[in-house]
């Protein structure tokens, strides 16, 4: 597998929370403790959530199984799909104590109308999400289990002092769900990569020490 550029939101993908506070005259500041489900998949709620501080996990679940779709931090937002007045498409849970600006749907809709810059930002975000979902479908359909795990590690990795690092690594069951494999298989792949010197696992952190092999 080729070494990819570190993932994560670039500065131009993040929103200025203070600017959004200006537009959201009726926004409410709310703080939730760690491991709190802020919105639940299937619910019909009517607010946009802007993350002021902290971090959240976005996921879907069914009959006890859970698949993590990603994480979000300060300056990012979720809940924009309330514009179609449909149910929530995913659940969101805090990973650490997290503060939000909760913006009523009508304020959000009015801001989209008045701000072409924000409307373009929103469109680009949705395009990025569609591309990511397309890649996930391609990965599940065309790659073997090892290829899915390797791609996931590279997608989650960020560069720290010239080294790719996966911080707050997903739980084994989350990796297994996203890769469409058993926890035992995931554990064996990670153990083999560690024994081969490709990765180092310490607590919630995985360091990619050298380029991951193309095959397992």
PADOKE-921626 format. One record per atom (N, C-alpha, C, O): x, y, z. Coordinates in steps of 0.05 Angstrom, whole numbers, plus 5000, padded with zeros to 4 digits. Layout:
// PADOKE-921626
XYZ/...
This chain:
// PADOKE-921626
501749765000/500050005000/501850255000/503850265014/501050454984/502650694983/501950875007/499750875017/503951025015/503651215037/501951445028/502651565008/499851505042/498151725033/498751975050/499951965071/497752195039/497952445054/496252435078/494052305077/497052555100/495352545124/492652665120/492252855105/490652525132/487852615129/487052805151/488552835171/484852935148/483753115168/482953375155/483853445133/481253525169/480253775157/482353985154/483954025173/482554115131/484354335127/483154585138/480654595142/484754795143/483655045155/481255155139/479455265151/481255135112/479055245097/476555075098/474455165088/476754835110/474354665113/473054715139/470754625144/474354855157/473254915184/471755175184/472455365169/469655195200/468155445202/469155615224/470255515244/468855875221/469556055243/467156065262/465056175255/467555945285/465355925304/464256195313/461856225317/465956395315/465056655323/463256775302/461156895309/463956745276/462256845255/459556715255/457456845252/459456455260/456956315261/455356395286/452856395285/456656465307/455256555331/453856825324/451656875334/455056985307/453857235299/451257195284/449257335288/451256995266/448856955250/446656805265/444356855261/447456635284/445556475298/444556625323/445456575346/442856815319/441956985341/440556825363/440656905387/439256615355/437756455375/439256195382/438056005393/441856175375/443355935381/443655905411/443856095426/443655655419/443955585448/446555445452/447255255436/448055515472/450555375478/449955145497/448755185518/450754905489/450354675506/452854515508/454454495490/453254395532/455654235537/454753955546/453053925563/455953745534/455253475540/457753325551/459953375541/457453155571/459752995580/460552785561/459252735540/462752655566/463852445549/461852215546/460352155565/461752095523/460051865517/457051925518/455451745525/456352165511/453552245509/452652235480/453952355463/450352105475/449252105448/447752365444/445652415457/448752535427/447652805423/445252785404/443152905410/445452645382/443252595364/443252295358/445352175357/440852195353/440651905348/439451855320/437551985312/440651665307/439751585280/436751525280/435751385297/435351635260/432451585258/430751795271/428351815265/431951955289/430352165303/429752395284/431152435264/427652535290/426952775274/427453015292/425753095308/429753135289/430453375304/430853605284/431053555260/431053845294/431054075276/433254275281/432854515279/435654175288/437854365294/440454285281/440954055275/442054485276/444854455267/446654475291/446154645309/448654305293/450454305316/453254385306/454354265288/454354605319/457054695313/458754635337/458154705359/460954495332/462754415354/464554645362/466154735345/464354745386/466054955396/468554845408/470754945403/468354625424/470654495435/469954205440/467654125443/471954035440/471553745444/471653585418/472753685399/470553345419/470653175395/468352975396/467452885418/467252905373/465052715371/465552495351/467252525334/464152275355/464252055336/461552035321/459452065334/461652005295/459151975279/458951685270/460851575259/456651555275/456451275269/453651185262/451751335267/453350955251/450750825246/450750555260/452950445264/448450465266/448250205281/445750055273/443750175264/445749795278/443449635272/443649365287/445649225283/441749305303/441649055318/444248995333/445348775331/445249195347/447549165363/450249195349/452349215362/450149215322/452649265307/452949555301/450949705297/455449645301/455949935298/458149975278/460149835278/457850175261/459950255242/460550555245/458750715242/463050615252/463850895255/464251025227/465750905211/463051255222/463351395197/465551605198/466651675177/466251685222/468351885224/468152035250/466451975267/469952235253/470052395277/470052695269/470652755246/469352865287/469253155281/470153305306/469653215329/471453535302/472453695324/471753985322/469954055306/473054165337/472354445338/472254575310/473954535294/470154735306/469754875280/468254725260/467354835240/467854465265/466254295246/463354285256/462754365278/461654185238/458854185245/457453935234/458553805216/455153875245/453553645235/450653715238/449953895254/448953565224/446053625225/445053785202/442753865202/446753835182/445954005159/443753875143/442354015128/443353605146/441253475130/438453525141/436553425130/438253685162/435553755172/434153935152/431753975154/435654035132/434354205112/432154065096/430254185087/432453795094/430353645079/428153545098/426253405090/428353615124/426353545145/426053245148/423953155159/427953085139/427852795143/429152715170/430152895184/429152455176/430252365201/433352375200/434552395179/434652375224/437552375225/438552125211/437551905215/440652155195/441751935180/443951785196/444751565188/444851895218/446951765234/446751875263/445452075269/448051725281/448151815309/450751955314/452751905300/450852125334/453252275341/453652245371/451852305387/456052165380/456652135408/459252285415/461152285399/459252415438/461652555447/463852355455/463252155468/466252415447/468552245455/469952365480/471252225495/469552625484/470552775507/468452975514/466653025498/468653115537/466653325543/466753525519/468853625511/464353595509/464253745484/462153965486/459953925497/462854205476/461054435476/460054485448/461654475429/457554555445/456354605419/454854865418/453954965439/454654985394/452655185389/450355035374/450854915353/448055045385/445754905373/444055115359/442855295371/443955095332/442655295315/439955195305/439854985293/437755335310/435155255300/435155235270/436555385256/433555055259/433555005230/432855255215/434155305194/431055415224/430255655209/432555855206/432955975186/434055885228/436456065227/438455955208/439656095192/438855695208/440755555190/439955595161/441555665144/437355555156/436355585129/436655875119/437355915096/436056065136/436356345129/439256425123/439756575104/441056315138/443856375134/444856255107/446456385093/443856015100/444555895074/443656075052/445056115032/441256185054/440156365034/441856625031/442256715009/442756725053/444056985053/447056975048/448257175042/448256735052/451156715050/451956525028/452056285033/452556625003/453456444982/455956294989/456356064981/457756425005/460256295013/459656045030/460955835026/457856075049/457155845065/455755635049/456155395053/453955715031/452455525015/454455354998/454055114995/456555494987/458555344972/460055154990/460554924982/460755245014/462055075033/460454825039/461554605040/457854865043/456054645049/455954445025/456054205029/455754545001/455754374977/458254214975/458153974970/460554344979/463154204978/463353984999/464553774994/462254045023/462353845044/460653605036/461553375041/458353645025/456653425017/457953264994/457653024993/459253404975/460653264954/462853094965/463252864957/464353194984/466453044997/465352795010/466552575009/463052825023/461752595036/460952385016/461352145021/459852464993/459052274973/461452124962/461351884957/463652274957/466152144948/467151934968/467951724960/467052014993/467951825014/466251575015/467351355017/463651605013/461851375013/462351204988/462150954990/462851334965/463351174941/465951014944/466050784936/467951134956/470450994961/470150764980/471350554977/468350805000/467850585020/466550355006/467250125011/464550414988/463250194974/465250054956/465249804954/466950204942/469050084925/470849904941/471549684933/471750004965/473549854982/472249584990/473549374989/469749605000/468449365009/468049164986/468148924990/467549264962/466949094940/469348974926/469248754915/471649124926/473949044910/476448964926/478148824915/476649044951/479048984966/478648744985/476348694993/480748604991/480648395011/480648525039/480948765041/480448365060/480248465087/482748625094/482548845105/485148525087/487548665093/487648945079/488349145092/486848945054/486849205039/484949405052/485649645053/482749315063/480849495076/482049605102/481849845108/483449425117/484649515142/486949715137/487149915150/488549655117/490849825110/489850105101/490850305109/487750095085/486650355075/485450515099/485750755100/484150375117/482950515140/485150645157/484750875166/487350495162/489450615178/490550865165/491051065179/490950855139/492051085125/490051315124/490851555126/487551255122/485451465122/485351605149/484851845150/485651455171/485451565197/487951705207/487951865226/490251645194/492851745203/493152045198/492252145178/494452175216/495352455213/498352465217/499452295231/499552665206/502552695208/503252835234/502253055240/505052715249/506152825274/509152795273/510252575274/510553025271/513453025270/514552845248/516452695252/513252855225/514152705202/513352415202/514252265184/511752335221/510852055223/507852035222/506452205234/506651835208/503751805207/502851665233/503851455240/500851785246/499951685271/496851675271/495551865263/495751445281/492851425285/492351475315/493051305331/491151695321/490651765349/487751685355/486051695338/487251615380/484551525388/483651305369/481451315358/485351095366/484650885347/481950755353/481250725376/480550675332/477950555336/478250295352/480250165352/476050225365/476049965380/476049735359/475149775337/477049505368/477149275349/474549215336/474449145312/472249235351/469649185339/468949385318/467449325298/469849635321/469249845301/470849795276/469849825254/473449715279/475049655255/473849415240/473649415216/473049215256/471848975244/469349035229/468848935207/467649215240/465149285227/465649435201/464349375181/467549615202/468049775178/469449615156/469149665132/471049415165/472549245145/470849005137/471748865118/468648955149/466948725143/468348465149/468348275133/469648445173/471148205181/470648155210/469348315224/471747935220/471447865249/473548015265/475648095254/473148045291/475048175308/477648005309/479848115311/477347745307/479647575308/481447625284/483947625286/480247655260/481847705236/483247975238/485547995230/481848175248/483048445251/485348435270/487448545265/484948295292/487148265312/489548135300/491848225306/489147925284/491447785272/492947965252/495447965251/491448115236/492748305217/494348515231/496648565224/493248635252/494748835267/497148725281/499248845282/496848485292/499148355306/501348295286/503748335292/500648195262/502648135242/504048385232/506548385228/502548605229/503848855220/505748965242/507849065236/504948925267/506649015289/509148845290/511348945294/508848575288/511248395288/513148455265/515548415268/511948535242/513648595219/514948875220/516448945202/514349025241/515549295244/514149505228/515249725225/511849445217/510349645200/508849845218/508650085211/507849755240/506349925258/507249885287/508349675294/506850085304/507350055333/504750125347/503550345342/503749955364/501250005379/501850055408/502949885422/501150295417/501450365446/498950495455/498350725447/497450365472/494950475482/492950535460/492350355444/492050775458/490050855438/491450975413/490151105397/494050925410/495551045388/496950835371/498250655382/496650865345/498050695326/499950865310/499151055297/502550795310/504550945294/505150765270/505950535272/504950885246/505750745221/508650785217/509451005207/510350595224/513250625225/514450625197/516350765192/513250475178/514150465151/511850395132/509750315141/512350425106/510150385087/508950105090/510349905092/506350095091/504949835095/505249665070/505249775047/505549405073/505849225049/503249225032/501049275042/503549175007/501249164989/499448934994/497048954991/500648715003/499048465009/499748355036/501848435047/498048185046/498548065072/498747765070/499147625089/
